[in-house]
Amino acid sequence: MRLENEVFVVTGAKGGMGKETVKRFLEEGAFVAAIDLNVDGLEESDRLLPIAADLTDEDEVEKVIRMAYEKFGRIDGLLNIAGIAQSATPIEEVSLADWEKIMRVNATAPFLTSRAAVPYMKKQGSGVIVNIASISMVRPRPGLNAYVASKGAVVSLSQALAIELAEYGIRVNVVNPGPADTNMLGQFASEGADVDSIKETIFRKSVPMGRLIIPSDIANSLVYLCSKEAAIVTGSVFNIDGGRGI
Ligand SMILES: NC(=O)c1ccc[n+]([C@@H]2O[C@H](COP(=O)([O-])OP(=O)(O)OC[C@H]3O[C@@H](n4cnc5c(N)ncnc54)[C@H](O)[C@@H]3O)[C@@H](O)[C@H]2O)c1
């Protein structure tokens, strides 16, 4: 097992990528605090602590990280997977409220969770943070203005933290998924569009390797980045995208 008895906080734990990641990390011997807006169906055990929380709320974030520490006694890793999509919208029709909501969930929440978890990692002298951004920050699609900007912020934050935290033995990396077969994918379509046909004609066809990314592709990359095999990897951006970013 590659993550035996290590403790991870996983956000977006009920989503497509998050659920698979929680499962994989448990299989690799980890303890997991699994956070999402709603954690119905995730059962608490000696290895799994499901916590319902809104990660845009500063106090809730402090509380969930503390709960994870109190249950498991350390925090080895933080995986920021939670996120929301943007329905493709011309810039002149994007409301300030929509812009701020997308920035708050996709960029501010990883700032809040990192700020809350880093003190525990500093005390241990080790830790790993992996933030899920998106290949769209390298190759944007029209109309995803706020989403792409939020993911660009995540990459810059991650690299800023990688340099700041290296001396404490804390690694910070990014995974940029390509178009992935989860509930979120259809939410990028513009209003009224035929989601199934767009999945095929726009998203799958945009991947040089010829298939959509699946949650286990992402979970595999996270296991590697959190394992000892990646002990010297920090500040890197992994494109798990079938070549979409080329
Ligand atoms: N699906 C794709 O094509 C794709 C491509 C590139 C990047 N991504 C990114 O991958 C990550 C995972 O996406 P997914 O495809 O699994 O999507 P998903 O919609 O299946 O999962 C996202 C999860 O985040 C949770 N979440 C949203 N707001 C939250 C909040 N305020 N507090 C707590 N939890 C919250 C949701 O409840 C949901 O369970 C996201 O950051 C997304 O932006 C997805």
The ligand as a Gaussian input file, in Angstrom:
#p B3LYP/6-31G(d) Opt

LIG

0 1
 N      -15.423000      17.239000     -15.136000
 C      -14.573000      17.903000     -15.894000
 O      -14.636000      17.863000     -17.122000
 C      -13.461000      18.674000     -15.261000
 C      -12.403000      19.107000     -16.095000
 C      -11.372000      19.833000     -15.528000
 C      -11.376000      20.104000     -14.179000
 N      -12.398000      19.681000     -13.397000
 C      -12.340000      19.992000     -11.975000
 O      -12.279000      18.778000     -11.256000
 C      -12.829000      18.939000      -9.946000
 C      -13.822000      17.813000      -9.669000
 O      -14.854000      17.884000     -10.618000
 P      -15.893000      16.704000     -10.917000
 O      -15.886000      16.552000     -12.379000
 O      -15.647000      15.567000     -10.013000
 O      -17.246000      17.486000     -10.546000
 P      -18.483000      17.090000      -9.625000
 O      -19.492000      18.162000      -9.880000
 O      -18.868000      15.675000      -9.835000
 O      -17.891000      17.238000      -8.150000
 C      -17.636000      18.486000      -7.538000
 C      -17.986000      18.353000      -6.057000
 O      -17.646000      19.599000      -5.395000
 C      -18.649000      19.831000      -4.414000
 N      -18.731000      21.252000      -4.043000
 C      -19.086000      22.287000      -4.845000
 N      -19.126000      23.426000      -4.128000
 C      -18.775000      23.111000      -2.852000
 C      -18.665000      23.858000      -1.654000
 N      -18.915000      25.184000      -1.620000
 N      -18.309000      23.211000      -0.534000
 C      -18.075000      21.871000      -0.535000
 N      -18.159000      21.112000      -1.651000
 C      -18.522000      21.725000      -2.798000
 C      -19.941000      19.385000      -5.100000
 O      -20.989000      19.166000      -4.160000
 C      -19.501000      18.142000      -5.844000
 O      -19.722000      16.941000      -5.105000
 C      -13.435000      20.344000      -9.939000
 O      -12.562000      21.234000      -9.278000
 C      -13.546000      20.693000     -11.403000
 O      -13.519000      22.085000     -11.623000
 C      -13.443000      18.965000     -13.906000

